[in-house]
């Protein structure tokens, strides 16, 4: 009797299709693939959907000073120096449906600049360079932007340092972040000529010692107002 039952079980196992055994694993793998696809679409489309959800009009954003940096780089002889403008105030008006209508209003308090050499800071704030006693701030204002790529733009505006105001085309890239709340990140690097803005009187007008080119590197985060 036992032999008969054993034979019957063996017969059932032999006749059972392989797909019957694999079905649970197939369902599990299908679930994993669907979940991965869902996560992928969420990661890719979420920022776009967040932008689409914004009103079809200019939205005002303000700089997140804690996470933002505005760096200036210059050479003195063979050495390169770097400093940072602190407490920058900036307001951006950007219409996601019409990037060309953007507006920038940026104010830089020169006295708050940071550089790791107190002596160098004294020179920079002195009357022959920034002359902070007479002109305590620098400003950048733009009234329009041009789309130059999928996430790259140029803001056409004016930069004022000391008593000099000149046109400046400011290239930048814009990314949207939703980690911890909606905000955008603006990054840029632009080269300006310091003598055009009067930063270099007397001895500092000598470009053999201090080159005319100064690099401004921007990494700014802004939150919706």
C-alpha positions as a Markdown table, in Angstrom:
| # | Residue | x | y | z |
|---|---|---|---|---|
| 1 | Unk | 0.0 | 0.0 | 0.0 |
| 2 | Unk | 2.8 | 2.3 | 0.9 |
| 3 | Unk | 4.6 | 1.5 | -2.3 |
| 4 | Unk | 1.5 | 2.4 | -4.3 |
| 5 | Unk | 1.2 | 5.8 | -2.6 |
| 6 | Unk | 4.9 | 6.6 | -3.3 |
| 7 | Unk | 4.5 | 5.6 | -6.9 |
| 8 | Unk | 1.4 | 7.9 | -7.2 |
| 9 | Unk | 3.3 | 10.9 | -5.7 |
| 10 | Unk | 6.2 | 10.4 | -8.1 |
| 11 | Unk | 3.8 | 10.3 | -10.9 |
| 12 | Unk | 2.1 | 13.5 | -9.9 |
| 13 | Unk | 5.5 | 15.3 | -9.5 |
| 14 | Unk | 6.6 | 14.0 | -12.9 |
| 15 | Unk | 3.4 | 15.3 | -14.6 |
| 16 | Unk | 3.4 | 18.7 | -12.9 |
| 17 | Unk | 4.4 | 21.4 | -15.4 |
| 18 | Unk | 7.6 | 23.4 | -14.6 |
| 19 | Unk | 5.7 | 26.6 | -14.9 |
| 20 | Unk | 3.6 | 25.7 | -11.9 |
| 21 | Unk | 6.7 | 25.6 | -9.7 |
| 22 | Unk | 8.1 | 28.9 | -11.2 |
| 23 | Unk | 4.9 | 30.9 | -11.0 |
| 24 | Unk | 5.5 | 32.3 | -7.5 |
| 25 | Unk | 9.0 | 33.4 | -8.5 |
| 26 | Unk | 7.7 | 34.9 | -11.7 |
| 27 | Unk | 5.1 | 36.9 | -9.8 |
| 28 | Unk | 7.7 | 38.1 | -7.4 |
| 29 | Unk | 10.1 | 39.2 | -10.1 |
| 30 | Unk | 7.3 | 41.0 | -12.0 |
| 31 | Unk | 6.4 | 42.9 | -8.8 |
| 32 | Unk | 10.0 | 44.0 | -8.3 |
| 33 | Unk | 10.3 | 45.2 | -12.0 |
| 34 | Unk | 7.0 | 47.1 | -11.7 |
| 35 | Unk | 8.1 | 48.7 | -8.4 |
| 36 | Unk | 11.5 | 49.7 | -10.0 |
| 37 | Unk | 9.7 | 51.2 | -13.0 |
| 38 | Unk | 7.4 | 53.2 | -10.7 |
| 39 | Unk | 10.3 | 54.5 | -8.7 |
| 40 | Unk | 12.2 | 55.5 | -11.9 |
| 41 | Unk | 9.2 | 57.4 | -13.3 |
| 42 | Unk | 8.7 | 59.1 | -9.9 |
| 43 | Unk | 12.3 | 60.2 | -9.8 |
| 44 | Unk | 12.2 | 61.5 | -13.4 |
| 45 | Unk | 8.8 | 63.0 | -13.5 |
| 46 | Unk | 8.3 | 64.4 | -10.0 |
| 47 | Unk | 10.4 | 67.6 | -10.6 |
| 48 | Unk | 8.5 | 68.2 | -13.9 |
| 49 | Unk | 5.2 | 67.7 | -12.2 |
| 50 | Unk | 6.1 | 70.1 | -9.5 |
| 51 | Unk | 7.0 | 72.8 | -12.0 |
| 52 | Unk | 3.7 | 72.1 | -13.9 |
| 53 | Unk | 1.8 | 72.5 | -10.7 |
| 54 | Unk | 3.2 | 76.1 | -10.3 |
| 55 | Unk | 0.9 | 78.9 | -11.5 |
| 56 | Unk | 1.4 | 80.0 | -15.1 |
| 57 | Unk | 2.8 | 83.4 | -14.0 |
| 58 | Unk | 6.0 | 84.7 | -12.5 |
| 59 | Unk | 6.9 | 83.2 | -9.1 |
| 60 | Unk | 9.1 | 85.0 | -6.6 |
| 61 | Unk | 12.0 | 83.1 | -5.1 |
| 62 | Unk | 14.4 | 84.3 | -2.5 |
| 63 | Unk | 18.0 | 83.2 | -1.8 |
| 64 | Unk | 18.6 | 80.5 | 0.8 |
| 65 | Unk | 21.7 | 82.2 | 2.4 |
| 66 | Unk | 22.6 | 79.3 | 4.5 |
| 67 | Unk | 23.2 | 76.9 | 1.6 |
| 68 | Unk | 24.3 | 79.5 | -1.0 |
| 69 | Unk | 27.8 | 80.6 | -2.0 |
| 70 | Unk | 29.2 | 83.4 | -4.1 |
| 71 | Unk | 32.9 | 83.0 | -4.6 |
| 72 | Unk | 35.5 | 85.3 | -6.2 |
| 73 | Unk | 38.9 | 84.1 | -7.4 |
| 74 | Unk | 41.8 | 86.2 | -8.5 |
| 75 | Unk | 45.6 | 85.9 | -8.9 |
| 76 | Unk | 48.3 | 87.9 | -7.1 |
| 77 | Unk | 51.6 | 87.2 | -8.7 |
| 78 | Unk | 51.8 | 83.4 | -9.2 |
| 79 | Unk | 49.4 | 82.6 | -6.3 |
| 80 | Unk | 45.6 | 82.2 | -6.7 |
| 81 | Unk | 43.4 | 83.6 | -3.9 |
| 82 | Unk | 39.7 | 82.9 | -3.2 |
| 83 | Unk | 37.2 | 84.8 | -1.1 |
| 84 | Unk | 33.5 | 84.7 | -0.5 |
| 85 | Unk | 30.7 | 87.3 | -0.5 |
| 86 | Unk | 28.6 | 86.7 | 2.6 |
| 87 | Unk | 25.0 | 87.7 | 3.4 |
| 88 | Unk | 24.1 | 88.1 | -0.3 |
| 89 | Unk | 20.5 | 89.2 | -0.8 |
| 90 | Unk | 18.7 | 88.0 | -4.0 |
| 91 | Unk | 15.2 | 87.9 | -5.4 |
| 92 | Unk | 14.4 | 86.0 | -8.5 |
| 93 | Unk | 11.1 | 86.2 | -10.5 |
| 94 | Unk | 10.8 | 83.2 | -12.8 |
| 95 | Unk | 7.8 | 82.2 | -14.9 |
| 96 | Unk | 8.2 | 78.4 | -15.6 |
| 97 | Unk | 6.0 | 78.8 | -18.7 |
| 98 | Unk | 8.0 | 81.8 | -20.0 |
| 99 | Unk | 11.6 | 81.7 | -18.9 |
| 100 | Unk | 12.4 | 84.8 | -20.9 |
| 101 | Unk | 10.4 | 87.0 | -18.6 |
| 102 | Unk | 12.7 | 86.4 | -15.6 |
| 103 | Unk | 14.0 | 89.1 | -13.3 |
| 104 | Unk | 17.0 | 89.1 | -11.0 |
| 105 | Unk | 17.7 | 91.5 | -8.2 |
| 106 | Unk | 21.0 | 90.8 | -6.3 |
| 107 | Unk | 22.7 | 92.9 | -3.7 |
| 108 | Unk | 26.1 | 92.1 | -2.3 |
| 109 | Unk | 27.3 | 93.8 | 0.9 |
| 110 | Unk | 31.0 | 94.2 | 0.1 |
| 111 | Unk | 32.0 | 94.7 | 3.8 |
| 112 | Unk | 30.8 | 91.2 | 4.6 |
| 113 | Unk | 33.3 | 89.5 | 2.2 |
| 114 | Unk | 35.4 | 86.8 | 3.7 |
| 115 | Unk | 39.0 | 85.9 | 2.9 |
| 116 | Unk | 41.3 | 84.0 | 5.1 |
| 117 | Unk | 43.9 | 86.8 | 5.3 |
| 118 | Unk | 42.9 | 89.9 | 7.4 |
| 119 | Unk | 45.5 | 91.9 | 5.6 |
| 120 | Unk | 44.1 | 91.0 | 2.2 |
| 121 | Unk | 40.6 | 91.9 | 3.3 |
| 122 | Unk | 41.9 | 95.3 | 4.4 |
| 123 | Unk | 43.4 | 95.9 | 1.0 |
| 124 | Unk | 40.2 | 94.8 | -0.8 |
| 125 | Unk | 38.0 | 97.1 | 1.2 |
| 126 | Unk | 40.4 | 100.1 | 0.9 |
| 127 | Unk | 39.7 | 103.1 | -1.4 |
| 128 | Unk | 42.0 | 101.8 | -4.2 |
| 129 | Unk | 40.0 | 98.6 | -4.7 |
| 130 | Unk | 36.3 | 98.3 | -3.5 |
| 131 | Unk | 36.3 | 101.6 | -1.5 |
| 132 | Unk | 33.6 | 100.2 | 0.7 |
| 133 | Unk | 33.2 | 103.4 | 2.7 |
| 134 | Unk | 31.9 | 105.2 | -0.4 |
| 135 | Unk | 30.2 | 102.2 | -2.2 |
| 136 | Unk | 29.2 | 99.6 | 0.4 |
| 137 | Unk | 27.3 | 97.3 | -2.1 |
| 138 | Unk | 27.5 | 95.8 | -5.5 |
| 139 | Unk | 24.4 | 94.9 | -7.4 |
| 140 | Unk | 23.3 | 92.8 | -10.4 |
| 141 | Unk | 19.9 | 93.4 | -12.0 |
| 142 | Unk | 18.4 | 91.6 | -15.0 |
| 143 | Unk | 15.1 | 92.0 | -16.8 |
| 144 | Unk | 15.2 | 89.1 | -19.1 |
| 145 | Unk | 16.7 | 85.6 | -19.7 |
| 146 | Unk | 17.5 | 83.6 | -22.8 |
| 147 | Unk | 17.1 | 79.8 | -23.0 |
| 148 | Unk | 20.3 | 78.3 | -24.3 |
| 149 | Unk | 19.8 | 74.6 | -23.5 |
| 150 | Unk | 17.5 | 72.1 | -21.7 |
| 151 | Unk | 18.4 | 73.6 | -18.3 |
| 152 | Unk | 20.8 | 76.5 | -19.2 |
| 153 | Unk | 20.0 | 80.2 | -19.5 |
| 154 | Unk | 21.7 | 83.6 | -19.9 |
| 155 | Unk | 20.4 | 86.5 | -17.9 |
| 156 | Unk | 21.0 | 89.8 | -19.6 |
| 157 | Unk | 21.4 | 92.6 | -17.1 |
| 158 | Unk | 23.8 | 95.2 | -15.5 |
| 159 | Unk | 26.4 | 94.8 | -12.9 |
| 160 | Unk | 27.3 | 97.8 | -10.7 |
| 161 | Unk | 30.5 | 97.9 | -8.6 |
| 162 | Unk | 31.7 | 101.2 | -7.1 |
| 163 | Unk | 30.4 | 103.9 | -9.4 |
| 164 | Unk | 30.6 | 101.8 | -12.5 |
| 165 | Unk | 27.6 | 100.1 | -14.2 |
| 166 | Unk | 28.0 | 97.9 | -17.2 |
| 167 | Unk | 26.0 | 95.3 | -19.2 |
| 168 | Unk | 26.7 | 91.7 | -18.1 |
| 169 | Unk | 25.4 | 88.5 | -19.7 |
| 170 | Unk | 25.2 | 86.1 | -16.9 |
| 171 | Unk | 25.1 | 82.4 | -18.0 |
| 172 | Unk | 23.6 | 79.9 | -15.5 |
| 173 | Unk | 22.2 | 76.4 | -15.1 |
| 174 | Unk | 18.9 | 75.8 | -13.2 |
| 175 | Unk | 17.9 | 72.7 | -11.5 |
| 176 | Unk | 14.8 | 72.0 | -9.4 |
| 177 | Unk | 15.0 | 70.1 | -6.2 |
| 178 | Unk | 12.2 | 68.6 | -4.1 |
| 179 | Unk | 14.2 | 67.1 | -1.2 |
| 180 | Unk | 12.8 | 68.7 | 2.0 |
| 181 | Unk | 10.7 | 71.2 | 0.0 |
| 182 | Unk | 10.6 | 72.8 | -3.5 |
| 183 | Unk | 13.6 | 75.0 | -4.3 |
| 184 | Unk | 15.9 | 75.6 | -7.2 |
| 185 | Unk | 19.6 | 75.6 | -7.6 |
| 186 | Unk | 21.4 | 78.1 | -9.8 |
| 187 | Unk | 25.0 | 77.5 | -10.7 |
| 188 | Unk | 27.3 | 79.8 | -12.8 |
| 189 | Unk | 30.8 | 80.9 | -13.4 |
| 190 | Unk | 31.5 | 84.1 | -15.1 |
| 191 | Unk | 34.7 | 86.2 | -15.7 |
| 192 | Unk | 34.7 | 90.0 | -15.3 |
| 193 | Unk | 37.4 | 92.6 | -15.7 |
| 194 | Unk | 38.0 | 94.4 | -12.4 |
| 195 | Unk | 39.4 | 97.6 | -14.0 |
| 196 | Unk | 36.2 | 98.1 | -16.0 |
| 197 | Unk | 34.5 | 98.5 | -12.6 |
| 198 | Unk | 37.2 | 100.7 | -11.1 |
| 199 | Unk | 38.5 | 98.0 | -8.8 |
| 200 | Unk | 42.1 | 98.9 | -9.1 |
| 201 | Unk | 43.4 | 102.4 | -8.5 |
| 202 | Unk | 47.0 | 103.5 | -8.1 |
| 203 | Unk | 49.3 | 100.6 | -7.5 |
| 204 | Unk | 46.5 | 98.0 | -8.0 |
| 205 | Unk | 46.0 | 99.2 | -11.6 |
| 206 | Unk | 49.1 | 97.2 | -12.5 |
| 207 | Unk | 47.8 | 94.0 | -14.2 |
| 208 | Unk | 51.2 | 92.5 | -14.3 |
| 209 | Unk | 51.0 | 91.9 | -10.5 |
| 210 | Unk | 47.2 | 91.4 | -10.2 |
| 211 | Unk | 45.6 | 90.3 | -13.5 |
| 212 | Unk | 42.5 | 92.1 | -14.8 |
| 213 | Unk | 40.3 | 88.9 | -14.9 |
| 214 | Unk | 38.4 | 87.9 | -11.8 |
| 215 | Unk | 36.2 | 84.8 | -11.7 |
| 216 | Unk | 32.8 | 84.8 | -10.0 |
| 217 | Unk | 31.5 | 81.4 | -9.1 |
| 218 | Unk | 27.9 | 81.1 | -8.0 |
| 219 | Unk | 26.1 | 78.2 | -6.3 |
| 220 | Unk | 22.8 | 79.5 | -5.1 |
| 221 | Unk | 19.7 | 77.9 | -3.7 |
| 222 | Unk | 16.4 | 79.7 | -3.7 |
| 223 | Unk | 13.1 | 78.9 | -2.1 |
| 224 | Unk | 9.6 | 80.1 | -3.1 |
| 225 | Unk | 8.5 | 83.2 | -1.3 |
